[in-house]
Amino acid sequence: MSMEPAHRYEQLRTERPELFRNEPGGIEILTDPAAVTAAGGGVLYQDPYVLLVRDPVRFPDGREGTYIRSVSATAEPGCVVLPLLGDRVVLIEHYRHATRSWQWELPRGFGTRGLTGAANAAKELDEEIGARVRELIPLGELHPDSGMTGDRVLLFAARIDAVGRLAEAEAIRSSLTIPFAEAEEMIADGRVTDGFTIAALTRARLAGLTA
């Protein structure tokens, strides 16, 4: 990254003030530029998808220190989409670099600058499974790891008519169209371990979308 970490940090504070909100009784971010520099804070890394930030902070007991967090490169939230094909759900088998393993999960993606959550969800379904949305059903939002990332992710269910071409270039090798109960069995027996997928299926059940 070409910009000095503390300078980029100040720029980020201006661009996205919601990331630096302080709440009474919480962990206070120290925003004085001198405090940021002294703590070795700032935006330590940035690419098109994620920023790694070190914040100088004051804890509730008065101690000062630093806290590392990651945030998405865009303010728009990511999305997870549960495809509904008739009375069945669609899972995809996706190779994940972080775990070095194949995962049964739902289509999902980072936020896209300038796109609404609904438009982003439709884009991800088209890109990952070649499906067009007939009806999109919001299922709320989640914070995927509140101890490490400041991101929020929108959950949706989407009624579709067919599964098309899979995004093999993104390491998606197969899809599975199964009853909702079988998807829950895959969670119960450990074949599904992806937290986004478990959350979206749980929200769908609570919303009464199960067959």
Secondary structure by P-SEA (a helix, b strand, c coil): ccccaaaaaaaaaaacccccccccccccccccaaaaaaaccccccccccbbbbbbbccccccccccccccccccccccbbbbbbcccbbbbbbcccccccccccccccccccccccaaaaaaaaaaacccccccbbbbccccccccccccbbbbbbbbbbcccccccccccccbbbbbcaaaaaaaaaacccccaaaaaaaaaaaaacccc
